[in-house]
Amino acid sequence: MTRTVYIYNTLSRRKEEFVPVHPGLVGIYVCGPTVYGEPHLGHARPAVTYDVLVRFFRYLGYKVRYVRNITDVGHLEHDADEGDDKIAKKARLESLEPMEVAQTYTIAYHDAMRRLNTLPPSIEPRASGHIIEQIELVKHILDAGFAYESNGSVYFDVPAYNKKYRYGILSGRNIEEMMANTRSLDGIGDKHSPYDFALWKKASPQHIMKWPSPWSEGFPGWHLECSAMSWKYLGEEFDIHGGGMDLQFPHHECELAQNTASRGQGGVKYWMHNNLLTVNGQKMGKSLGNFTTLGDLYRIYSPMTVRFFILQAHYRGTLDFSNDALAAAEKGLRRVLQAVKDFKVLKHAAGELSPEVGKIREGVMDALCDDLNTPVALAHIFDAVRLVNQVKDGAARLSDEDYEALSEVLCRIVPDVLGLVDEVQVSSEEKTVAGLMDMILEVRRDAKARKDFAVSDRIRDRLKELGVTVKDTKEGTEWTL
């Protein structure tokens, strides 16, 4: 399928035609979670965004290698070079081994992502499993003259780098501005400049997570892991590096500098950043008391509703979380999924593709090719929903070619690209409920067939009392909880 895809490149600050490094292949690296707490709504947005990107490239016929890391060491508090390791701190608080904490929340993250119907990455490397690669990368940067050792720690020399390259090119910052806005940091005496950042940190005696290195027993800097692992699994140059906008600086800026310092070029052709989530107009954060875990959210709204909610906004736009927005998304999702079910049994006859249906299919594809514009794609999908309802009510007809074109939209793009399905994997309890409902509705159908409407109505009314709505349609009986 030949389509031109455009991606907004944060590095150039414009949309660019996507041309892969290697024809027919796409290499994507996305920054995964630091696993020290329950997965939250902020984790869901990048996961869904880049899941759709991967799905779309595969739909277009590309072979995709999707790498998403797990950070289980080196990410210090406040994204700084000093303070506690977030996972080690959690381990002390809960009297656990750090890897026990990492494993617990990695499993929780995987479960939350599975319920969102995000595909697992092709490779999911852990920072703690790539210490050797990170040490080797530090050596490369030292040998190139862009780092220095200080009291057992190794720091990236930003001024030295800036003389040859430009630090801040990704985020649009410069050293002078950084100097004016940089506060004094604990341990700054180890650095030559306050804006240098750690490649390797010497561990204090009480530090739990540490490894031997040529410079000290310590641990790698947070920014180092992604440079090392993306290089290992995607090569010196690869196509797309994704992540949240909050990672653009300092994390991705430091990655870009490390890549360039160690191999003479930035390594990444297209930098993509999804925007942040707000809650009733405020940035989501634990300190503001508006922090929502996915586990809590799933108790109120289905994971598919959350996914649909995320796709309603363009990934580079802000997404405001509220109960009203989730309730509206729930209704919209229900309309789409019901139309998918209804479409599969619609009658159609010989004939050519109508302009309306052709416009729907092209509109969906054009929107996805235009920097993954999912809200515009959904708008065209709702045109398809409207048409399905018209055909269902006898107000319109479909040709065979119309049916084929709509099938691509509703039966392939909706589930396979946007990832919108009834449920990914229902629990055993949900399977039991579904089985019981099938049995109850079968009894009701038999009663109606015998014209025993008293029994049929009693079953419907009793189910309504239990919170189950039963609706009789031309296509059969539908129920919702």
ZANUNU-489736 format. One record per residue (C-alpha): x, y, z; residue number from 1; residue in one letter. Coordinates in steps of 0.1 Angstrom, whole numbers, plus 5000, padded with zeros to 4 digits. Each point is the difference from the previous one (the first is absolute). Layout:
BEGIN
X|Y|Z|NUM|a
...
END
This chain:
BEGIN
5000|5000|5000|1|m
5017|5032|4988|2|t
4993|5029|5022|3|r
5020|5031|5009|4|t
5002|5005|5038|5|v
5008|5033|5016|6|y
5014|5003|5035|7|i
5005|5031|5021|8|y
5037|5000|5009|9|n
5007|5018|5032|10|t
5036|5005|4989|11|l
4991|5020|4969|12|s
4967|5013|5014|13|r
4980|4991|4969|14|r
4983|4971|4983|15|k
5023|4979|4979|16|e
4994|4973|4975|17|e
5009|4967|5016|18|f
5028|4983|4982|19|v
5014|4970|5019|20|p
5037|4994|5005|21|v
4996|4966|4984|22|h
4973|4996|4974|23|p
4970|4979|5012|24|g
5013|5000|5036|25|l
4991|5023|5029|26|v
5020|5002|5033|27|g
4982|5017|5029|28|i
5012|5006|5035|29|y
4977|5013|5027|30|v
5009|5008|5036|31|c
4981|4977|5023|32|g
4991|5004|5036|33|p
5022|5003|5031|34|t
4984|4971|5020|35|v
4996|5012|5035|36|y
4963|5006|5002|37|g
4966|4991|4986|38|e
4995|5007|4963|39|p
4979|5032|4996|40|h
4982|5019|4973|41|l
5032|5018|4991|42|g
5015|4966|4990|43|h
4970|4992|4978|44|a
5003|5029|4976|45|r
5035|4993|4985|46|p
4992|4962|5001|47|a
4969|5005|4979|48|v
5015|5026|4977|49|t
5030|4980|4990|50|y
4980|4968|4999|51|d
4978|5015|4973|52|v
5032|5012|4982|53|l
5015|4965|5000|54|v
4967|4985|4989|55|r
4996|5025|4972|56|f
5034|4994|4986|57|f
4994|4962|5001|58|r
4966|5006|4983|59|y
5019|5019|4972|60|l
5022|4969|4995|61|g
5032|5011|5019|62|y
5019|4976|5022|63|k
5002|5017|5033|64|v
5025|4995|5029|65|r
4984|5017|5030|66|y
5023|5004|5030|67|v
4986|5013|5033|68|r
5022|5000|5031|69|n
4994|4994|5037|70|i
5019|5023|5023|71|t
5009|4981|5031|72|d
5031|5018|5011|73|v
5016|5035|4998|74|g
4969|5022|4999|75|h
5006|5023|5030|76|l
4974|5022|5017|77|e
4989|5031|4981|78|h
5019|4987|4969|79|d
5032|5015|5015|80|a
5035|4987|5005|81|d
4997|4999|5038|82|e
4976|4984|5025|83|g
4986|4965|5003|84|d
4993|4976|4973|85|d
4962|4999|4996|86|k
4999|4962|5001|87|i
5025|4996|5029|88|a
4981|5025|5020|89|k
4967|4981|4995|90|k
5019|4968|5010|91|a
5011|5015|5033|92|r
4965|5013|5007|93|l
4984|4966|4994|94|e
5029|4978|5014|95|s
5005|4983|4966|96|l
5028|4993|4976|97|e
5002|5027|4973|98|p
4996|4974|4973|99|m
4969|4987|5019|100|e
4985|5035|4997|101|v
5010|5002|4963|102|a
4984|4966|4993|103|q
4968|5008|5018|104|t
4994|5032|4981|105|y
5012|4987|4967|106|t
4973|4972|5003|107|i
4974|5027|5009|108|a
5011|5021|4970|109|y
4998|4971|4976|110|h
4965|4990|5013|111|d
4987|5036|4997|112|a
5014|5003|4964|113|m
4986|4966|4990|114|r
4966|5011|5011|115|r
5004|5032|4979|116|l
5007|4976|4970|117|n
5035|5013|4994|118|t
5022|4976|4982|119|l
5031|4989|5019|120|p
5032|5015|4986|121|p
5023|4978|4978|122|s
5027|5004|5027|123|i
4996|5013|5035|124|e
5035|5005|5015|125|p
5006|5009|5036|126|r
5026|5025|5011|127|a
5014|4977|5026|128|s
5006|4973|4974|129|g
5022|5023|4979|130|h
5026|5014|5024|131|i
5029|4987|4978|132|i
4986|5018|4970|133|e
4996|5032|5020|134|q
5036|4998|5013|135|i
5013|4995|4965|136|e
4980|5031|4988|137|l
5016|5021|5028|138|v
5034|4989|4988|139|k
4991|5011|4964|140|h
4990|5034|5012|141|i
5031|5004|5022|142|l
5022|4989|4971|143|d
4983|5026|4978|144|a
5009|5028|5025|145|g
4964|5008|5010|146|f
5001|4987|5036|147|a
5022|5000|5031|148|y
5004|4981|5032|149|e
4996|5017|5033|150|s
5004|4982|5034|151|n
4988|4967|4985|152|g
4971|5014|4980|153|s
5000|5008|4963|154|v
4983|5031|4986|155|y
4991|5011|4965|156|f
5019|5032|4992|157|d
4973|5022|4985|158|v
5023|5031|4993|159|p
5025|4977|4982|160|a
4972|4984|4980|161|y
4985|5034|4992|162|n
5032|5012|4984|163|k
4996|4974|4972|164|k
4963|4993|5000|165|y
4970|5017|5015|166|r
4986|4990|5034|167|y
4963|5009|5002|168|g
4991|4996|4963|169|i
4971|4976|5008|170|l
4984|5021|5028|171|s
5010|5034|4986|172|g
5021|5009|5030|173|r
5035|5014|5002|174|n
5027|5000|5026|175|i
4997|5037|5009|176|e
4963|4996|5008|177|e
5007|4968|5020|178|m
5027|5018|5020|179|m
4975|5028|5009|180|a
4974|4976|5011|181|n
5020|4972|5017|182|t
4998|4998|5037|183|r
5029|4989|5022|184|s
5000|4962|5004|185|l
5013|4978|5027|186|d
5032|4983|4989|187|g
5006|5026|4973|188|i
5037|5001|5011|189|g
5005|4967|4980|190|d
4989|5018|4968|191|k
5020|5024|4980|192|h
4967|5018|4990|193|s
4966|4999|5016|194|p
4983|4989|4968|195|y
5023|4970|4995|196|d
4982|4967|5006|197|f
5009|4967|5014|198|a
5010|4970|4978|199|l
5012|4979|5030|200|w
4995|5008|5037|201|k
5022|4987|5028|202|k
4977|4983|5025|203|a
4999|5010|5036|204|s
5006|4972|5025|205|p
4963|4997|5008|206|q
4989|5000|4963|207|h
4983|4966|4993|208|i
5003|4997|4962|209|m
5037|5002|4988|210|k
5024|4983|4976|211|w
5037|5000|4995|212|p
5015|5022|4973|213|s
5034|5014|4990|214|p
4992|5032|5020|215|w
4982|4988|5031|216|s
4974|4977|5014|217|e
4969|5018|4989|218|g
4971|5002|4976|219|f
4993|5015|4966|220|p
4983|5034|4995|221|g
4963|4999|4990|222|w
5006|5015|4965|223|h
5027|4975|4991|224|l
4978|4969|4999|225|e
4979|5010|4970|226|c
5030|5010|4979|227|s
5017|4967|5008|228|a
4969|4978|4994|229|m
4987|5017|4969|230|s
5035|4997|4985|231|w
5002|4963|5009|232|k
4966|4990|4985|233|y
4994|5026|4973|234|l
5035|5009|4988|235|g
5020|5033|4998|236|e
4972|5016|4980|237|e
4963|4991|5003|238|f
4967|5015|4990|239|d
4979|5012|5029|240|i
5005|5008|5037|241|h
4968|5007|5019|242|g
4990|5011|5034|243|g
4981|5025|5021|244|g
5006|5037|4996|245|m
5012|5001|5036|246|d
5030|4979|4988|247|l
5011|5024|4973|248|q
5022|5018|5026|249|f
5022|4989|5016|250|p
4997|4963|4991|251|h
4998|5000|4962|252|h
5022|5030|4997|253|e
5027|4981|5019|254|c
4994|4969|4980|255|e
5005|5019|4968|256|l
5032|5015|5013|257|a
5013|4966|5011|258|q
4992|4985|4966|259|n
5018|5027|4982|260|t
5030|5000|5023|261|a
5005|4963|4997|262|s
4993|4994|4963|263|r
5002|5034|4983|264|g
4963|5003|4992|265|q
4968|5001|5020|266|g
4988|4965|4991|267|g
4963|5009|4996|268|v
4983|5013|4969|269|k
4967|5009|5015|270|y
4993|5010|5036|271|w
4963|4997|5010|272|m
4985|5014|5032|273|h
4965|4995|5013|274|n
4985|5028|5020|275|n
4990|4998|5037|276|l
4968|4993|5018|277|l
4981|5026|5020|278|t
4972|4995|5025|279|v
4973|5026|4998|280|n
5026|5023|4985|281|g
5027|4993|5025|282|q
5031|4979|4994|283|k
4996|4965|5014|284|m
5023|4994|5030|285|g
5002|4983|5034|286|k
5007|5033|5017|287|s
4968|5015|4987|288|l
4979|4971|5012|289|g
4986|4993|4965|290|n
5021|4970|4993|291|f
4980|4970|4985|292|t
5013|4965|4998|293|t
4988|4978|4972|294|l
4988|4974|5025|295|g
4977|5025|5016|296|d
4988|5013|4966|297|l
4993|4965|4987|298|y
4975|4995|5029|299|r
4979|5028|4985|300|i
5007|4999|4963|301|y
5010|4972|4978|302|s
5036|5000|4986|303|p
4986|5003|4965|304|m
4982|5032|5011|305|t
5033|5014|5013|306|v
5017|4991|4967|307|r
4972|5016|4980|308|f
5003|5031|5022|309|f
5037|5003|4993|310|i
4995|4996|4962|311|l
4974|5028|4999|312|q
5028|5026|5004|313|a
5030|5004|4977|314|h
5030|4986|5017|315|y
5018|5034|4999|316|r
4970|5018|5015|317|g
4991|5002|5037|318|t
4975|4975|5013|319|l
4978|5011|5029|320|d
4988|4972|5022|321|f
4965|5003|5016|322|s
4971|4977|5008|323|n
4979|5018|4973|324|d
5027|4994|4974|325|a
5003|4963|5010|326|l
4962|4996|4999|327|a
4998|5016|4966|328|a
5028|4977|4988|329|a
4981|4970|5014|330|e
4970|5009|4979|331|k
5021|5006|4969|332|g
5017|4967|5003|333|l
4968|4982|5005|334|r
4986|5015|4967|335|r
5031|4989|4981|336|v
5002|4965|5013|337|l
4962|4995|4995|338|q
5004|5012|4964|339|a
5028|4975|4995|340|v
4977|4972|5011|341|k
4971|5012|4980|342|d
5021|5005|4969|343|f
5010|4963|4998|344|k
4965|4989|4993|345|v
4989|5028|4976|346|l
4987|4989|4966|347|k
5017|5014|4969|348|h
4997|4995|4963|349|a
5021|5004|4968|350|a
5010|5035|4992|351|g
5028|5026|5000|352|e
5016|5018|5028|353|l
4980|5031|5010|354|s
5017|5034|5004|355|p
4989|5002|5036|356|e
5015|4967|5010|357|v
5032|5007|4980|358|g
5003|5033|5018|359|k
4997|4983|5034|360|i
5027|4974|4993|361|r
5024|5026|4985|362|e
4993|5024|5028|363|g
5009|4975|5027|364|v
5033|4991|4982|365|m
5009|5036|4992|366|d
4995|5009|5037|367|a
5022|4972|5013|368|l
5027|5008|4974|369|c
4999|5037|5011|370|d
5020|4997|5033|371|d
4977|4974|5014|372|l
4969|5022|5002|373|n
4977|4976|5019|374|t
4973|5026|5008|375|p
4995|5007|4963|376|v
5001|4963|4992|377|a
4973|4994|5026|378|l
4978|5028|4985|379|a
5001|4981|4967|380|h
4993|4967|5019|381|i
4969|5016|5015|382|f
4989|5008|4964|383|d
5002|4963|4994|384|a
4980|4993|5032|385|v
4973|5024|4988|386|r
4999|4982|4966|387|l
4998|4966|5016|388|v
4970|5011|5021|389|n
4983|5014|4969|390|q
5004|4967|4982|391|v
4989|4981|5030|392|k
4968|5021|5001|393|d
4994|4995|4963|394|g
5008|5037|4991|395|a
5030|4991|4979|396|a
5016|4971|4981|397|r
5035|4987|4995|398|l
5017|4987|4969|399|s
5025|4971|5003|400|d
5028|5026|4995|401|e
4985|5022|5027|402|d
4999|4971|5023|403|y
5036|4991|4993|404|e
5012|5036|5006|405|a
4980|5003|5032|406|l
5013|4966|5011|407|s
5036|5014|4997|408|e
4990|5029|5023|409|v
4978|4982|5026|410|l
5014|4965|5000|411|c
5037|5007|4995|412|r
5009|5036|5009|413|i
4978|5003|5031|414|v
5013|4967|5016|415|p
5034|4995|4984|416|d
5013|5036|4998|417|v
4981|5020|5027|418|l
4998|4969|5021|419|g
4964|5004|5010|420|l
4983|4967|5008|421|v
4973|4989|5023|422|d
5025|4988|5026|423|e
5035|4986|4997|424|v
4997|4973|5025|425|q
4971|4998|5024|426|v
5005|4986|5035|427|s
4986|4966|5009|428|s
4972|5018|5020|429|e
4991|5020|4969|430|e
5000|4969|4979|431|k
4976|4984|5025|432|t
4977|5030|4999|433|v
5000|4999|4961|434|a
4992|4963|5000|435|g
4972|5004|5025|436|l
4985|5029|4979|437|m
5001|4979|4969|438|d
4982|4972|5018|439|m
4974|5024|5015|440|i
4993|5017|4966|441|l
4997|4966|4984|442|e
4972|4991|5025|443|v
4984|5034|4992|444|r
5002|4994|4963|445|r
4983|4966|5004|446|d
4973|5016|5021|447|a
4993|5026|4973|448|k
5000|4973|4974|449|a
4972|4983|5020|450|r
4983|5034|5003|451|k
5004|4998|5038|452|d
5005|5037|5002|453|f
4994|5000|5038|454|a
5031|4980|5006|455|v
5020|5019|4973|456|s
4991|5034|5016|457|d
5006|4987|5036|458|r
5036|4990|4990|459|i
5006|5034|4984|460|r
4986|5019|5030|461|d
5019|4979|5025|462|r
5032|5006|4981|463|l
4993|5037|5000|464|k
4997|5000|5037|465|e
5035|4984|5001|466|l
5014|5027|4978|467|g
4999|4981|4967|468|v
4983|5017|4971|469|t
4985|4977|4973|470|v
4992|5014|4966|471|k
4983|4981|4972|472|d
5012|5010|4965|473|t
4995|4988|4964|474|k
5034|4983|5003|475|e
4993|4983|5033|476|g
5000|5007|5038|477|t
5027|5023|5014|478|e
5008|5004|5037|479|w
5022|5025|5019|480|t
5010|5001|5036|481|l
END
